[in-house]
Amino acid sequence: MAFNATLETNNNIAKIRLSGELDAMTAPLFKAAVDKAASQGAKHLVLFLNELEYMSSAGLRVLIFAKQKMGAQADIYIVAAQPTVIDTLEKTGFDQSVILVDEDNAIELEQV
């Protein structure tokens, strides 16, 4: 599956939907979406990952970049991530820096 990152910003909340495989080749597309969200003044970042099949360390670096770029006060939500992606976040400890939301609770963030 080809990688895709789509951004929607509304009321200082940026929503990025990721699909496919996030690796060294595709990470710049994700980083560009994060840059654009930050430049639009987003205070919160919601990442919908239910269609993201894989995330390498390059994807993790973009998440760290996002946390730095958005600022310490900004919340980053990881919504409906696949078990392999959650495993990567947990093994690196980055799950402590984001808010993990399961698919059952994703509807609330969809409507924001």
N, C-alpha and C positions, 0 to 999 in steps of 0.2 A: 504494500500500500504506500502510495506517495505521501510525503509529509505535507501538512498544511497547517497554517496558523492564521486564524481570523480574529480580528480585533473589533470590538464594539465598546464605545465609551458613552456613559450616560450618568449624569449627576455625580461626577468625581469617582465613579466606579468603572474600572476597565475590566472587560470580560474577554479572555482569549481562549479560543477553542483550538486544541491541538489534536491532530490525528496523524497516524502513521508512525514512523520511527524518528525519534529525536536523537541525532548523533552529531559527530563533528561536521558532517557535510550540511546538515539542516539547521544546526544551532544558530547560524547567523540570521535565518528567517525569524526564529523565535525572538532573538535579541532585538531585531528591528521592530517587532511588534511591542516589546517591552519599552524600547526607546520612545516609540510613538505614543504609547499610553502615558508615560511619564511627561512627555512634552505637552500633552493635552491636559495636564494637571490632575491626573488620577491620584486619588488618595488611598484607594484600595484596589487590589488586583485579584480577580477571580479566574482561576485556570481550570477549565473543563477538560479533563483528561480521560474520559471514558473511552475515547477512540484512539488514545495514544498507546501503541503496542509495546514500545521500548524507549528507554531513556538512558543514554550513556552519561559518562562523566561530563561531557561537553554540555549536555542539557542541564546537568546539575550546576555547572558553572554559570549558566544563564540565570538559573533561579537565584543563585547567590548574588549575581549582578543586579537582578530585579530587586532583591531585598535592599541592597545598597542604594540603588538608583531611586527607589520609591521613598526611602527614608525609614528610620526606625519606628516611626509612629504608624506607618502603613501596614495594614494587614494583608497577607497573601493567603488566599484560600485555594486549596487543592481539592477539586471536586471529582468524585467518582473515579479515582485513579485505579488502574489495573494493579493486581497484586505484585507484579514484577517492579512496577514503578514505586509503589509503597515500600517494597523491600529495599530498593536503592536509597530512598529517603531515610529509612530507619537505620540502615547500615552506616550511613554517613553522619547520622545525628541531625540532619537537616529537618526532619519531621518535627523537631522542637522549635523551629523558627517559622513554621507555617501552621495554618489551621487545616487539618484534614477533615473533609466532609464526605460522608458516604452517599451513595446514590439515593437512599431514602430521604435524605435531607437536602438534596440538591435542588428540589423544586423551589424552595424559598429563594435561593440565590439566582435561579433562572429568571425570576420575576422582578428582581431588583433593577 
